[in-house]
Amino acid sequence: MNSPALTATVPRSRLTAWLARAPDPVFTLFVIFVSFSTYFCMYAFRKPFSAASYQGLKFLGGEVDLKTAFVVSQIIGYALSKIIGIKVCAEIGRQRRAQGLVLMILLAELSLLFFAILPNNLKVVAIFFNGLPLGMVWGLVVLYLEGRRTSEMLLAGLSCAYIVASGAVKDIGLWLMSSFQVDQFWMPCATGLCFLPLFLGSVWLLNQLPQPDAADIEARVERTTMGGSQRWQFFRQFLPEMILLSTVYFFLTAYRDFRDNFGKEIFESLGYGEKPAIFTRSELWVAFGVMAALAGLNLIRDNRRGLYGTFVIMTFGVLLLGGGTILWDLKLVSGLTWMILTGLGAYLTYVPFGSVLFDRLIASTRAVGTAVFAVYVADAVGYSGAISVLLGKDLMAGDMDRIDFFRLLTYFMSALGVILLILSCGFLMKRHTHYPTGELSAIPPESN
């Protein structure tokens, strides 16, 4: 039963009361559905623009493709959003989460309207303001899910949203352009409008969830809002691990975003340019694989072993990147299979950063705070990597085909990821050995 202190600010609708009494499987399926739907819809406001090619258009008449400028500008906004989210998502109370989600999406859709009507070079500004609010959506949704006994299942289901959604909304964008002759610059705004009612309904349902109960808190530690001093305490407590993990995430985010934003061009180079719904076909396999792997972690009740299991999955993911590319180089797998393998490898490593990795870290060390804070620190670093790689490709390797650049980036990510993940896991193992009970003492709050 939920304590009064925990539930005082939760909307006590009939649905909330029913969910508090519902059997665990029913509750889990409901949460997965509404969180998946919420974040899936967010992608309809973020990714459809990348389905268009903007062929032959250059930014300010220079060397940078207009599409690259769009991608980089949105990522800059998205990265700034992650930096802002370090504070906002760590401090926001339960009462304001739903309002925040709706506000972020409405601002993003308004920016897409300006993207449609402004001149080409000013569209770069509009797409920047599109990304600026959207980076906080993930954290606001995860705040509803973390700290529960079934968090792995819930976060795995949520993570499938951005694996599947990116391809699906791009396919919908292509469909709008081909079937209804929607202009490539109006298509992102039109796609967002199609998903707005579903988003609003999903947020309402998400906001009916009851708070974690006493059993959840016993298993996963109570999650509290974090002021400035608590955030610095957390970072100092895990400084070596955060540096290593953030470095991995710096390059991993760049890799994942390059594959995502230029998937259309890569598939065309592989001979799949005319295949219908090719994005969705490839990413569905990825989503199933990632969800199965992360859901398996829910079977590990011991938080320390669960944390180590997370590192095993992540390390296997980066190994799969290199292994799949070797198989493609040797012509042992098709181009589509290679893209599925790179997607599976990338997301097996990428998804835990935004979900179970820091949730298990906090649960196993009994640290004070929320997983969302650590996620947003990593995200702020990660999207800086995406900007650097995207600009570096056009400015320093402009003549290289995107598929060749992607292949080399895959090998680099595989080698670097294995080394740094093993090192960071080693630091955590040493930390846990030093505290044999598996419960690190939280750093006491600084005196005022």
N, C-alpha and C positions, 0 to 999 in steps of 0.2 A: 504494500500500500504506500502511496506517495505521502510524504510528510507535508504538513501545512506550509512549512517554509518554502518547500520546493514548488508547490502548486499554486501559491497565492496569486501569481501573476499570469497563470495559464488560463486561457479562455475555457470556461467550464460549460461548454455546450453539451448537448446530449451525445453528440458524436465523440467528444473528448472523454466523457464519462464511459461510453461504451468501449472505446479503445483501451482505457485503463483496465477494464475487466476482461478484454478479449483474450482468447488463447494465444500463446506466443506465435504459432505459425500464421494465424490470421493477422495479428499485429504486424509481423515482419513483412508479409506480402503487401499489406496496405501501405506501410512506410516506403517500401521499395517502389511501389507504383507511383505514389504522389511525388516522391523526391526525384525519381527518374523523369516523370512527366514535366516537372518544374524546370529541371536543368536541360532537358531535351529542347524545350521551347526556347530557352535562352539562346541556344545555338542558332535558332532561326533569325535572331537579330544580330548575330556576330559573324557567321561564316558564309552565308549565301553569296556575298560579293566576290568571293574567291572562285566561284564556279565560272565566272566570265573570264575571258582571256585578255580583253582590252588590247587586242592585237595591234602592234605597230605604234602604240601611243607611248611617248616618253614624257617623263616629268621635267617640266621647265625646259624642254627641248634638249636635255643633256643625255648622259649615258645611262641613267637609271630608268628602267622600264616603269611605266605608270603603275602597273600592277604591283611591282616591288615596292613602290612608294606607298601605295595603299596598304599593303601588308605591314610594312615597317611602321607607318603612322599609326595604324590601329594597335599594333603591338606596343608602341611607346605609350599610348593611352592606357592600354591594358596593364602594362608594367607599373605605370604610375598609380593605377587603381589598386594594384597589389600592395604598393608601399603605403598608400592611404589606408588600405584594409588592415594592415598590421595593427593600427590603432582602432579603427572603427569596429572591425569584427571582434577584436579582443574586448571591447568595452560595451558594445551594444547590448541592451537588455532585451528580454524575451518580448516585451510589449511592442517593440518597434521593428522587429525583424521583418514581418510581413509588409509593413509600410515601406521599409527600405527596399525590399525586393521589387515591389511594384514601381516605385520611383525610379529605380535603376533602369528598368525595361522601358518605361515611358521616355526617359531621356535618350536611351539608345535608339528608339524608333524615331524620335524627332530628329536626331542626327542623320538617320538614313534618309529622311525627307530632304534635308539640306544636301546630302550626298547626291540626290537625284537632280536637284535644280541648280546647284552651283556650277561654275565653269570647272573644267577638268582639273586644273592645278589647285583650285580651292577645295575640290572634293577631298583632297588629302587632309585638310583641316577638319572637314566633316567626319571623316572616318576615324580621326584621332578622338574626337568627342564621342563617337560611337563606342570606342573601346574603353574610354575613361570610367564609365559607371559599371561596365559589365564584369570587370575583374573582381568585384566584391560579391557577386552572386553566389559563387561556389562556397565561400566562407559562410555566408548567411544560411545556406541550405545545410551545410555540414554541422552547423551549431545545433540543428534539430536532431542530428543522428549520433553524434559522438557521445562517448561515455555510457553506452548501453551494452548489455551482455551480448547482444547480437550485432554489434557495430560492424564486424567484418562483413556479415551478410548485407547489412544495410548499405554500407559504403561501397561494396562491390556492385550492388545493384545500381547505386547512384553513378558510379564510375562508368558503367556501361552506357550511360546517357551520352557522355561526350565522345565515346568511341564510335557509337552508332550515329549520333546526331550529326556530326560533322559531315559525314558522307551523305546522309539522308537529306539534310536541308540543301546541300549543293545539288543533289539530284532533283529536288523540288524546284530549285531556282532554274536549272536547265530546262525542266518541263515547262515552267511558266514562259521562258523565252521562246521555246520551240513550238509549243501548242497555242499560246495566246499572243505571241509576238510582243511580249513585254520587253521594253528596251533594257539593255544590260545595266544601265545606271539606275533605272527604276525598279529592277527586279529585287534587290535586297529589301527595299521598303515594302514592296508588295508581299514578299515572303513573310516578313515580320508581322504584317497586319493579319495574315492568314492564321498565325499562331497566337495572337494576343488573347483572344477569349479563352483558349485552353490554358494559357499561362496563368491568367487571373484565377480561374477555377482551381488549378493545381496549387497555387499559393494559399488559397483559402483552406483547402483540405490539409495542406502541410501545417498550417498554423493551428490546427485542431489537435495536434499530437500532445499527449500528456508528457510531463517532464520525466526524466529517468527516475525509477523508483528506488527504494532502499536496497533491493538486491542488485540493481545496476551499479549503484554507488559502491557497494561492498566489493563488487567484482572489478570495477574499472575506475574507481576514484571519482569523487565529486568534481565536476568541472565548474570553475568560477571565472568571473570576469577578471581581467588583468589590467591593473594600472601600470604606469610607466616604470615604477621601481620593480614590480613583479616581472615585467617583460625583460628588463635588463638582468635580473637575477637568473631567469631561465636561460638566457643566452650565455651568461658567464658559466653557468653550471654545466652546459653541454657544448662549450666552445670548440674543442677539437672535432667532435662529431659533426657539429653544424657547419664547420668550414669544409670538411671533406664531402659531406652530403650536398652542400650547396654548390660545390664545384662540379660534382656529378650532374646536378640538376641544371646548372648553367648550360652545359653542352647538350644534355638530354632534351631540354625544352627547345633548344635551337634545332635539334635533329627532328623532334616530333613536329614542330611547327613547319619546318621546311617540307617534310613529307606531306603534311596536311594541306598547306597552302598551295603547293605546286604538284599535288597529286594528279591533277588533270594533265599537266604537261608530261609527267613521268609515265602515266598510263598511255598517253599518245605515243611516246617514244618506244614503249613496249608493244605497241600494236593493238591497244585496246581502246583507241579513241572513239570508235563508233559503237562500243558495247553499251547497251542501256543499263542504267543503275549500277555501273561498275563500282562506284564508291561504296554503295550500300552492300553489295555482294562481298567485297573484300573485308569490310569492317565488321560485318556480322560474325564471321568466323573469329575475328580478333576478340570481339566482345564476349562470345561464349567461352573462349579459352581463358581470358582474364578473369571473368566472373567465377568460373570453376576453380581456378587456382586460389583466388582470394577467399571464396566461400569456404574452401577447405581449411583455411586458417581458423575459422570459427570453431572447428573441432578441437583446437588446441586451447585448453582452458588456462593453462599456466601462461601468464603474460610474458615471462622471460623467454620461454620456448617459442611463444607466438612471435615475439620480436625477432628471434633468430630465424624462424621460419620465413618471416617477411624478407629478410636479407637473402635467404636461399632463393626465393622466387625472383627477386630483383637481379641477383647475379646470374641466374639462369637466363633471364631476359636479355641481358647484354651479350651473353655468350651466344644466344640464338641469333642476334643481329649478325655477328661475324660468321657463324656457321651457315645461316641461310644464304648469305651473300657468296660464300665459297661454293655452295651447291649451285647457285645461279651462274656463277662464273664458269663452272665446269659443265654447264648446260644439263644438269641433272634434274632441275625443276624449271617450270614455266615462269614467265614474268609475273603472272597473277599470283602464283604460289609464293614467289619471292616477296611480293608486296605484302601478302598475308603474313609471311614469316617476319618481315621487318616490322610490320604493325604489331604483331603479337609480342615480339621481343621488346619493342619500344614501350608498349603499354604495360607489359608485365613489370617493367622497371619504373615507368612514369606514374602509374596509377597509385601505387602504395605511398608515394610522396604526398599525394593529396588526400589520403584516407587513412589506411591502417598503420602505416609506419609510425607516425607520431602519436597516434592513439595508443598503440601498444607501448611505445616508449614511456609515455606518461603513466600508463597503468603499471608497468613493471618497475619504474623508479619511484612511483608515488610523488612525482613532482607536482608543484602547484601550478595550475593554469589550464589552458585549453590547447588541444591539438591544432586548432585553427590558427593560433598565433604562429606556431612553428611552420605550418604550411605556408603562411603568407610571407614569412621571412625567406623561405626557399623559393617561393614564386617570384618575389621581387628580384632575386638574383637570377633566377632562371630566364625570365623574359628579357633581361638585359643580354643574355647569351643569344636569344633568338634574334634580337635586333642586330647584334654584332655579326652573326653569321650571314644573315640575309644581305646586309649592306656589303660585307666583305666579298661575297660571291659576285655581286654585280660590279663592284669597283676594282677588285683584284683578279677575278677569274671570269670576267664577263664573256669571254669567248668559249668557255667550257660549257658543254651541254649540261642541263640541269640533272639529267640522269647520271652522267659521269661524276658530277660533283656529289650527288646523293650517295653513290656507291662508295666513294672515298670517305665521305663523312660517316658512313655506316661502319667501316672498318675502324676508323679512329674512335668512334663512340664505344665500340665493343671493347677495344683494348683498354681505354681509359676507364671505362665503367667497372670492369672486373677488378682492376687494381685498387681504385678508390673505395669501392664497396667493401672489399675484403678488409682494407685498412680501417674503415669506420666501424665495421662489425667487430673487429679486434679491439678497438677502444672501448666499445660497449661491453664486450665480454670481460675485459680487464676491470672495468668499473663494477660490474656485477660480482666478479670474484672478490673484489675488495669489500663488498657488502653481501656476504653469503646468504643473508635472509632474503635477498631479492627486493628489499624495500629500502631504497636510498632515502635518507632523511632530506626532506625538502629544506632548502635554504630559508632560514627565518626571514620574515619581512624586515626591511631596514627600519630603524627607528626614525621617527619624524623629528 
